[in-house]
Amino acid sequence: MFETTPPDRVPTIEAAKDLRRWRGVFAAVVLLTSVVLVSGFLANQAAVRRVAQSGTVIRHASEAQRALWLEESALRGFGLRRDTAAAPRARAARSVAETHLGMLRAAAGHEQVPLVDSLIDAVAAWHVDFADAVLVTGSVTRDVAVAATDRFDEVSRLFDAFHTDAFSRSGVLRLRQARMDWSAFALILVTIGVAAWIFRGVALALEREVGRAHEQARQVEAQSAELQQQALVLEEQTGQLEETTAELEHRIDAADEANRRLEETTVFLDSAVASAPFGVAFLGSDLRLLRVNPAIAALSARPVEAHPGLTLTDLMPVLGPRLEPVLSRVLRTGVAESDVVVSGEVPASPNTPRRWNVTCYPLRPRGRPPTGVGVMLLDVSARSQLEEQLRQAQKMEAVGRLAGGIAHDFNNVLTVIQSYGEMLAANLDPSAPGHEEIEAIRGAADRAATLARKLLAFSRREVVVPRVVDVNEVVSGIEGILRRLLRQGVDLEIRLADEALLVRCDAGQLEQVIMNLSINAVDAMPRGGLLTIVLSGGDERLDAAATVTHPAVVVSVRDTGSGMSAEVQRLLFEPFFTTKPSGQGTGLGLATGYAIVRTAGGTIRVRSAENEGSVFDIILPRVGDSEREPESRLSPSRGTVLPEGGETILLVEDEPAIRSALSRMLRSGGYQVVEAANGGEALRLAEETAGAIDLLLTDVMMPGIGGKELVQRVLAIRPGTRVILMSGYTDDEDLRRDLGAARYVFLQKPFTAKKVAATVRALLDAD
C-alpha cells in the first residue's frame, strides 16, 4: 500500500544530488579564495614591514651623518678658533652619531650588513686620526686637517653610497607591494565572478528542486486522501475487534479463575502428601506406582520422579514381597487393611533392620470399583535403636577408611617382599646357605598378608571375586592348615555333609572366616579341648529381624572352651575389641569375619555361656547346582609350571619397587616389557610403541589417570590388548562391582611371582 521510494521521487533525488554537487564546488572555490586572500594579506604585511624597515635604516643613516657633520664642525672650531664650548658639543655629537650607527647596524638587512660595517669602520678611523688628536692636543695642524678632510670625505662617500643603496631597495620593495596589491585585486575580481557563476547554478538547481517538490506535494496529497479512506475502514474493523476481544477476555478471566482454584486445590493436596511425616504411595490396578511422597523416596534411595511405573518389589526387595499380597487383597475386596506390621531392610539403609506399621486402602471413584490402592507407611522403629545404629555406622566407616589406607601401603610392601623372596627361593638349592632364612621371610610375609586381608575385609575395600563354591571343598582344602594351628591337647573334628553345599562367595574370604573362628576357638581352650567343624544344610533365617526362612548352608565352629558372658557377646563383633592380652590379638578377626559374611548375604549366629563353650554358626544363602560356574581358566592347580612366552607387556605401576620386581620376573620369563610409572606415560607408550602390545598389566590406584580410565583409553588405541588389573584395594565401588562380576582379570596384592606368571600366561593363551 505504501512505497518507500516512489518512482516520481527519482527526479527529485537527482536534483538533490546536483544541488549537493554545486554546493561542494562553491565550498571549494570559497576555500581556495580564502587561502589566496590570506596568503596575499600576509605577503602584503611582510612587504609593508620591509618598507618600514628600509625607512628606519635611511633615517638612522641620515641622523648619524648629520651628527658627524656637527662633530666635525665643532672640532674645527675648537682647534682653529680655540672655542672652548665646541669640545662638549663635539663629544655630544659623537655620542649621537655612535648611537644612530648602532641602531643602523641592528635595523639593516643581512645584505646591507657589509656596507654598514665598512661605514662604521671608516667613522672609527676618522675618530682615531682626527677627533681624538684634536681633543687631546687642542690644536689642528695643516697636515692633520688635510688628512682629516680626506678621511671625512671618504666617510661622506660611504654615507652617500649607503643612502643610494637604501633608497634603491626601498623603491623595489614599494614596487613589489604595489604589484601584490594589484594581484590581490585581480584575484578578488576573479573569485567574485566564479562565485556568481556558482550561485547561478545553485539557483537553477533550487528552482528545479522547487518544481519537483510541488509535484511531489501534489502526489502526497493524493496518497493522503487514499490513506484517510483506508483509516476509516480500519476504524470500523478495530471496533469489531474490540468487541471480540472483550468477549474473549471475559472467557479467559473465567478460565483463569477456574485454573486458579484447581491449582490451589492441587497445591494443597501436593503439600499435604509431600509434608506427611510418613510414607504415602498410590498404586494402579496393576500394582505399579503412580505417585509417592518424599518419605517413600527417602526409603528407596531414588528421586521422587523415578518411582512411577515401578513396583514395591523393584524399590524395596525385602518389603515388596510381603506387602504385595495385601495390596492385591485390598484391590480385590475393596476393604482397607490397617496395622499391617512389616520389618526388614530398605535400599536407603541395607544393613539396618527397620519396622513399619502399614495401612492399605482402596482408591475408589464415586460409584465405581476400586482402580488403585493407597499405602501409608509409618516408621515405628525405636529412636534409640536408630541413633545407636547411626553411631555404629559412623564408627565403622571411619575405622574402615583407616584400615583400608594402611592395608594399601602394606600390600605394596608385601608384594615386593613376596616377589623377590620367591625369585630368590627359586634360584637357591634347598641345601644352599640362606635358603632357610628366605623361607622364614616368605612365611612372615604370608602372615603379614593375612593381616592385610583382615584389614581390607573389615574396611570392605578388598576386591573379592564371588563364585559358586562347595563349602565341603573349601573346608577340606584348609584342613591341613587348621591342624597346624592347633596347640597341644586340642583335637580337631570335621564333619562334612553328604551332599554338595553350594554358596556364592569368595572362597579365600570364606577360608579366612573359618580360620579366624578356629583360631579364636583354640585360644579359648588353653588347657586343651575339642574343636568341631560341622557342615549342614537347611532352612534358616538370614537376618535376625527376618520372619521368613530361606535355604541356607550352616558352618558351625564349636569349642569346649571357657565360653563368653553376655557383655562380651554384645561387643563381640566390634572392631578392635579383644579379650586377649596385649600383643596377642588385633581385635579384627571376628569383625572382619562378620563383614565378610554380611557382604555374602549371610549372618553369624553366636551361642555361648561361661564355662560351657561357644558355637559360631556361619549362615550363608544356598544356591542350586545349576548356578555352579565352570572352573576358572586363571586358577591353575598348585605346583603347575606354566610355559614362558615372548609377548609384549605394557607394565604400569607407580611404586618403583613393585614395578622393578614385576619387570624382572616377566623378563626372566622371556616377555618383552615396556614400563610406565603412571597413566599419562602409559598412554604415550601405547601410542609410540612399534608393534603390538599383547597385554596391559596395570595398577588400579594411581595418581592422575587411574587404572580403570587407563584401560578404557588404551583399548581405544589398541582394541586387541588383553588386560590384567592389580591392586591391594580400591575405593571405586563401580570397579569393585565390575571385578566381582569377573568383567576384568584381577590380581590381589600381595601376590607371588608364580601367581603373576600363571595369570599372565593363562590370559594370553585364552581365546
N, C-alpha and C positions, 0 to 999 in steps of 0.2 A: 504493500500500500504506500510505503514511503521509500524514496530513493536517497541514498547517501550522497551521490554526486549526479544530479540530473544532467541530461545532455545539453540543456540550454545554458548551463553554467560554464561550459567549456570555453567559450569566447571570453567570458569574464575572467577566468583563471589565466588565460593567455595574456589579457590586458594587464592583469596584476603583475605577471612576470615581466612584461615590457616596462611597466612603471618602476619595478624594483631595479631593472637594468639601468634605466635613466638615472634613478637616484644614486646608484653606485658610481656612474660616470661623473655625475655632478660632485659627489663627495670626493672623488679622486682629483678632479680639477681644483676644487676648493683647497684640498690639502696641498697640492703642488704649488698653487698660487701663494698659499700661506708660507710655505717653505721658502719660495723665491723672495717674497717680500721681506721676511725676517732676515734672510741672508743679505739682501740689498741694504736693509736698515743697519745691520751690524757692520757691513763693509763701509757704508757712508759714515757711521760713527767713528770707525777706525781712521778714515781719511780726514775727518774733522779734527781728530786728536792729533794726527801727524801735522796738519796745517798749523794748529795752535802751537805744537811743539816747535815748528820752524820759526814762528813769530817770536817765541820766547828766546830762541837761540840768537836771532838778529838783535833783539832788544838788549840782551846781556852783552853781546859783542859791541854794540854802539855805546852802552854805558861804560864799558871797560876802556874803549878808545878815548871817549871824552875825558874820563878820569886821568888817563895817561897824558893827554894834552895839557890838562890843568897842572899835573905834576911837573911836566917839562917846563911850562911857563914859569911856575913858582921857583923851580931850581935855577933857571937862568936869572930871574930877578934876584935870588939870594946870592948867586955867585958874582953877578956883574954889578949890581947896584947896592949890594950889602944891605938888602931889605930883610931885617931880622924876622919880620912877620911872615915872610914867604916860606921859611923852613917848616913851621907847623902845617901850613896849607899843603905843602908838598907831601908831607907824611900822611895827611888825611886823604889826599887824592890817591896816593899809592895804596892805602888800605882799601879804598873803594874799588880801585882797579883790580886788586888781587881777589876781592870778594866776587866781583862780577865774572872774572876769569874762571874761578872755581865753579860758579853756578853755570857758566857756559860749558865747562867740561862735563858737568853732570847732565845737562839738557841736550847735548849734541848727540846725534845718531852715531851708530858704530862706524858708518862710512866717513863721518866728519872728525872722528877722534884723532887721526894722524895730523890733520891740519890744525886742530885746536892745540895739540901737544907742541907743534912747531911754533905756534904763536906764543904759547906760554913760555917756551924755552928762550925765544927772542926777547920777550919782555924781561925775563930774568937776567939775560946777558946785559941788556941795556941798564938795568938797575945796578948791576955789579960794576960795569965800566964807567958809568956817568953819575947816577944818582947817589950812590954810596960815597964816591970820591968827593962830590960837591958838598955833601952834608958833613963829611969828616974834615976837609981842608978849609971850607968856607970860601973858596975862590975857584975860578974856572980859567984854565989856560986855553990858548988858542988851539993847541993840538987836541986837548981833551974835548973842546967844544966841537971841533970838526969831526972827531971820531964819534962823539955822541950824536951829532946830527946825522951821520951816515947810519948809525945803528937805529936811530929813531925812524929814519926814512924806511929802513928795512921792516921795522915793526909796522909802520903805516901800510907798506905794501902788503904785508901779510894780512892786516885787517881788511884792506880793500879786497884782496882775493877771497878771504873768508866770507865777506859781505856778498860778493858776487856769487859765490857758490851757494850761499844760504838762500839768496833771493831766487836763484835759478831753481833750486829744489822746491821752494815754496810755490813757484809758478806751476811746476809739474804736478805737485800734489793738488793744487786747486783745479787744474785741468782734468785730472783723474776724477776728482769729486764731481765736477760738472757732468762728465760722461756717465758716471754711475747714476746721477740723478735722472738724466735723460733715459738711460736704460730702464730704470725702475718705472718711470712714467710710461714708457712704451709697453713694458710688461703688464702694467695695470690695465692699460687700454685693451691689450690682447685678452687678458683674463676677463675683463668686463664683456667683451664680445663673445668669448666662448660660453660664459655663464648665461648670456642672453639666449644663445643658441640652445643651450641645455634646457633653460626654463621654457623655451618654446616647445621642445619635445615633451617635457613633462606635462605642459598644459594640454597638448594634443592627447597624450595618454590618459590624462584625467578626464578629458571630455569624452573619449571613447568609453572609459570605465563608467562614467555617469550614465551614458546611454544604455549600456548593458545593465546597470543597476536598476534603471527604470523598467526595463523589460523583465528583469528577474522579479522585481516587486509585483509586477502585474501577474506573473505566473504564481508567485507565492499567495497572492490574494485569491486566485482561483483554487489553489490547493487548500487554503484555509476554509473556504466555503464548503469544499468537499469534506474536510475533516469535521466541521461543525455538524454536517448531516450524519456522519458516522458516529459522532459523540451522542447525538440524540438516540440513535439505535442502541448504543452501548448502555445508556442510562436506563432504557426500558428493560434490557436484558439484566442489568445489575439489580433492578428492583425485583425481578423474578427470582434471581439467585439469592437475594437476601431473605425472601420468604422461605425458599427451600432450606437455606442454612439455619434459619431459626427453628424449623421443624426438626432438622437433624440434631441440632444442639439439645433440644428437648429430649429426643430419644437417647442421645449419648449421656445426658445427665441421669436419666432413669437407669441406663445400663451401668453407669459408674456407681450409682448408689447401691444397686444390687451386687455388683462386684465387691464393693467396699464391705457390705455386710457379710458376703461369702468369705472374703479374705479375713475379716475379723474372726469369724467363726473358725476358719481353718487355722489361723494363728493360735487361737485359744486352744483348739484341740491338739495342735502340734506341741504347744508349750506344756499342756497337761501330760501328754505322753512322754515328751523329752525330759521333763522335770521330775518324773516319777522316780523315787529312790529305789525302786525295784525294777526288775527286767520286765518289759512288755513286748510281746511279739504277736503278729497276726499272720495266720497261715490260710492258704486257699483250700479248696476241696481236695487237691492233690497232695496236701500236707507239705507244700513248699512255701517258703517265707514270702510274704508280701511286704511286710514292713517291721522294723524293730526300732527300739529306742536306744540311746547311747549306753544304757546299763547292760543290755544284751551284747552290744558291740564290744564293750569292755571285757566281757567274759570270753568272747570268741577271738579276741585279738585281731579283729578286722574292722575296717571303716564301715559306717552305717550303710553307705551306698553299695557295698559289696555283698550284702545279705540277700536281696530279693532273688528268688529262683533257687535258693539252696534249701536243703532240709536240715533239721536239727542235728541229724547224724553227721552231715557234712561239717557243721560248725563245731559240735561237741560230741566226738565219737563215744564218750563214756555215758553222757546223759541222754543222747538222742535215742538209742535203742530202748531205754527204759520209759521214755515219755511218749514215743510214737504209738504204742498200743493204746494208751489212754486217750490220745488225740483222736485216733480212729474211732474209738468207742463214743466219744462225745459227738463227733461228726455224724455218727450213725444214729445215735439215740436222741440227740438234741438236748441232752441233760448235762448240766455242768458238773464237774467233779473238782472238789477242793481238798485241801490238806493232803495232797499227794507229796510225800517226802522222798526225795532222791538225794543221793550223795555221790561224790566222785571227784574227778579232776577235769579241768577245762583247759583249752589251749592257752589261756592267759596265765594260768598257774598250774602247769602239768604235774608238778611234784607236791602240790598242796591239796589234800582232800578237803572238800567243802560240802556243805549240806544246804539244801533249799526246800522251801515249802512252796509247792506249785499249785496253781488254780487254773483249770482249763474250762472254758465256757464257749458255747456255740455262737457264731456270728449269723443271726437270723434276720433277714429283711422282713418287713411287716407283711404277715400273711404268706410267707414263703418258707420252704425248707431251709435248713442251715446251708450256707455257702462257704463257710470257713470256720476257723477255730481261733479264739484268742487265748494267749498264755501269759500268766503273770508269775514271775519267779522272785521269791523273797528269800534273801540270804539269811539263814538263821545260825550260821557258824558263830561260835563264841568269839567275842572280840579279843579276849586274852590269847586264844589259840592263834588268831591271825597275827597278833603282834609278835608272839613267840616265833612263828614261822618266818615272819619278816626279818627278825633279828638273826635267826639261824641262816637264812639265805644270804644276808649281807656278810655274815662272818665267813661262810663257806666260799663266797665269791672272792673276798679279799685274800683268804688263805690260798685258794686255788690259783689266783694270779701270781702270788709269791712263789708257790711251789712250781708252777709252770715255768716261770722265768729262771729259777735255779736249775731246774732239770734241763732246760735248753742248753745252757753253757756247760753243764755237767756232761751231757750226752756228747757234745763236741769233743771234750777232753777224752772221754772214754772211747770214742771212735778211733782217735789217734792211737791210744794205748793198745786197744784190741787189735787194730790192723797191723801195727808194727810188731806186736807180740806174736801174732800168728805167723807173720812172714819170717820172723826170727826162728820160731819153733820149727817151721817147715824146712828151714835151711840147716838146722842143727841135728846131729845124730843124738838119739836119746841118751847115749852114754857120754856125750861131749860135755866138757865143763860149761856151766851156765845154763844148761837145759832145765834143770830143776828150778833155778831162780826164775826163768822165763815162765815156766808153768805156774809158779806161785803168783807172778804178776798177772797172768791171764785169769787165774782163779779170783784174785782180788778185784780185777776189772769186771768179771762176771757178777760178783756180789754187788759192786757199785752200780752196775747196770740194773740189777734187780731193784735196788733202792730208787734209782731214777724212774723206773717204770711205775713204782708205787706213787711217786710224786705226780707223775703225769696222769695216772689213772685217777688219783684224788682230784687233781685240778680239771679233769675231763678235757685235757688238751692233747692226750695221746691219740695218734691216728690208729684207729682199730679197723680191722677188716673182718666184719662178722660173716660167718659162713655156717652152713648147716653141718654140725658135727655130732658124733655119737659120744655121749658122756662116758660110756663104758670105755671107749678107746682113749679118751683124754685121761681118765683116772689110771688106766693100765699103763699108759705111757710115762706117768710120773711116779709109778710105784717104787722104782729103784731110787729115785731122788728122795722120796718120802722116807724110805728105810734108812738112808744115810743121815736123815735129820733126827732120827730117834736117839735118845740117850739110853744109857744102860738101865735096864729094869722096865723099859716101856716097850710093849708089844704092839704090833700093827695088824689089824684085821680088815680086809677089804672084801665087801660083799657086792659083786657086780650083779646086774639084773640079767634075767634070761632073755630079754628082748632088747632090741635097739632103742635107746633113749635119745631121740634127736632133738636138738635145740639149735637156735640160730644165735651165735655169739662168736666172739674172738676166742679161739682155742687157747692162745697164750694167756689171755686175761683170766679165763676160767681156771687154768692151771695155777695162776698166781693167787686167785682167791682161795682155792683148796689148800695150797701150800701155806698161805698166811694163817688160815684157821688151824691147820695141823701143827704149825709151829707154836701157836698160842696154846693149843691143847697139850703139847709136850711140856711147855713151860709151866702149865698148871698142875703137872704131875712130877714134882721134883723127886719124890721117893719111888717113882715107878707107877705103872698102871697099864691100862689098855686103851689104845686109840683105835676107834672103829669108824670106817667109812662105808656107809650103806647107800646104794643107789636104787631108786624105785620110781615108779610112775603112778599117776592117779589124778584125781580132780582136787585142785587146791584153789584157794583164794590168792590171787597175785597181788592184792593190795589189802592192807589192814582194814580199810574202811569199806571194802567191797562186800557185797552180799551174794554175788554170783561166783560160782566156781568155774574153772577152766581146766582143760587137760594140761598137766604140768609134769615136770621132772623134778624130783627131790633128791638132793645130795646131802645126806646127814653126816656131819662130823661130830662124833661123840667121844667124850673122855670121862675118866673116872677120877678127875682131879678135885680141887678144892671148891669148885663152884663159884658163884658170884652172888652178891647181895642185890637187892632191888635198886639201890642207888647206883651201883656200878653198872647194872644193866641199862639204866636210864641214860648214862653217859657213854655207853659202850662204843657207839659209832661216831663220837665227837672226834674231830681231827686233833692229833697230838695228845689225846687222852690215853694214859697207860698206867697200869698198876705195877709195872716192873720197876726195879731200882734204876737210878740214874745211870745212863750209859748202856743199858741193856734193851732198850726199846725206843722206837721213834714215835710211837703213837699213831702211825699212819696205816698200819696193816688192816685193821677192821674198817676204818673209814674208807680206805681205798677199795676194799672188797665190797662194801655196801654200795659205793658209787658205781662200780663195775656191774654189779647185779642189777641195780636200778636202771642203768643205761640199756641193759639187755631186756628190759621189760619185766624183770622179776623182783623178788624181795628176799630178805634174810629173816628167818624167824629164830628167836632165841628162847630156850627153856633151860633154866638153871636154878639151883638153890645151893646155899652154902653147905659145903662138905658132902654134896650129893652129885657132883659132876655137872657137866654142861652139854647141851645138844644145840648145834647150829645147823639149821635146815636151809640150804640154798634152794629156792623155789624158782624155776625158770619155765617160761611158756614152752610147751611141747609142740613140735611141728611134725607133719606127716612125712612118710618116706618119699612121696612124690616131689617134695621140695629139696631133696638132697641134691647137691651140686656135684658135678664131676670133679675129680681131684685136680687141683691147680697145677698147670704145667710149670709154674715157677716155684714149686716146693719139692725139689728132688730129695731122695732119701738121704739119710745121713751117711757120710763117707763116700758118696758118689763123686767120682773125679770127672769134672766136666771138660770137654775139649776146649783148647785155646782158639784164638781167632786172630784175624788181621784186619778187621773193620776199623773205620774211623769213628772215634767217640769224642763228642764235644762235652768236656767236663767243666761244670760251673759250680764253684764253691768259694764263699767269701772268707772262710777260715784257711789261712795258708797251710797249716799243719795237716789238716784233713785233705786239702787239695793235693799236697805233695804225696801223702801216703797212698791215696787212690790212684794218682798218676803213676807212681812207681809200680803198684800192684798190677794195673792194667797194661802198662808197657811190658812188664815181665811176662804177661800172657800173650804178647805178640800184637796187641792192639795199637793203632795209631791214635795218640791222644792229643787233642787241642784244648789247652787250658784257658779258662777265663775266670777272673776274680769277681765279676759282678755281671748283672744282666745287660748293661749297656755294652760292655766289652764282648759279651757272648753274641749279641746281635751283630756287632761289627764283624766278628769272626765268621758268623754264619753267612754273611753276605760276601766276604772276601775269600774264604777258604775255597781252593780249587778242588773239584771232585765232589763226591757225595759225602754227606755226614750221615752215617748209619744209625747213630744213637745219640740222644741228648740225655746226659746224666746230670741233673741239677738239684741243688738245694732248694727248699721251699721258702725259708725265711731268709731273705737277703735285703740289704738296704737298697733303696731305689726301686728297680724293677724286680718284683718278686718272682718266685718260680712259676706260679700259675700263669701270670701275664707273659713271662718269657716263653713258656711252652706255646701259647697261642700265637705269639709273634714269630717264633722260629718256624712253626708249622705253616704259617702263611708264606714264609720264604721258601722252605723246603718241606713240601707236604708229605713226603715219604719217610720222614725221620721217625724212628722209634723213641719212646720217652720213658725214662725212669725218674721218679721224684724221690727225694730223700730228705728226712728231717727228724729232729728229735721231738718236735711238737709243732703245731701250727695253731694260730689264733683265728684262721679263716674258717668259719663254720661251713660255708659252702664247699670249700676244698675238702674239709674233713668228711663231708657228706659224699662228695664225689669219690674220695678214696675208699670210704666204707662201702660204696656200691661197686668197687673194683673198676671204676672208669679209668684209673691210671694204675700203672705198676709202681709200687711204693716200697722203699727200703726204710725201715725204722732204725734210727740211731739209738744206741750204738750198734754197729753191725761188724761182722768179721769179714776178712778178705775172702774167705770161702763163700760166704753168703753173697757178696757182691759179684764174684766171678760166676756163681751159679745163676743168679738172676739175670746178669747181662747176657750170658750165653743162651739161656732159655728164651729170652725175649728176641734175640737176634735170629734164633732158629725157628721161631714161631711163624705161622702163616699170617 
